[in-house]
Amino acid sequence: MSEQSYANHRRFVPAYHYVAAGILAVNFLWALYRLFWPLPGVPVFDRLLAVAVALALALVLLYARTFPLKAQDRVIRLEERLRLERLLPEDLKQRLGELRTGHFVALRFAGDAEVTDLVRKVLAGDLKTQDDIKKAIGSWRADHLRV
């Protein structure tokens, strides 16, 4: 596997992100077009149903991605909490409850040697977003098992 970094850590699946999303977007636009410019003899109910089904399919695509990511974030939060309890000094361990799930998700990419300094910066308010944390990581710890 290629070395992971901030620039290439996001996961894109072309068949999902481009093909499936593209087909469903075209389907939704086509259903809207047919709603306002109907074929002769197609009842309004059928046209509305086509728009509703197209919208439902788009929502299924969206939730098929977000539900597993939410479950993955919960697992990452647990894994990182255990790792941080092992690595952090006592004063920082007491403040783990102040970290949000997004902080844990971003900190998973930090190596053991630098995670303490990053947690201090997060708790001090110097690093607020996941992007801020990821950009501050010097020694990237790859995660190839993400959804």
Secondary structure, 3 states (H helix, E strand, C coil): CCCCCHHHCCCCCHHHHHHHHHHHHHHHHHHHHHHHCCCCCCCHHHHHHHHHHHHHHHHHHHHHHHHHHHHHHHHHHHHHHHHHHHHCCHHHHCCHHHCCHHHHHHHCCECHHHHHHHHHHHHHCCCCCHHHHHHHCCCECCCCCCC
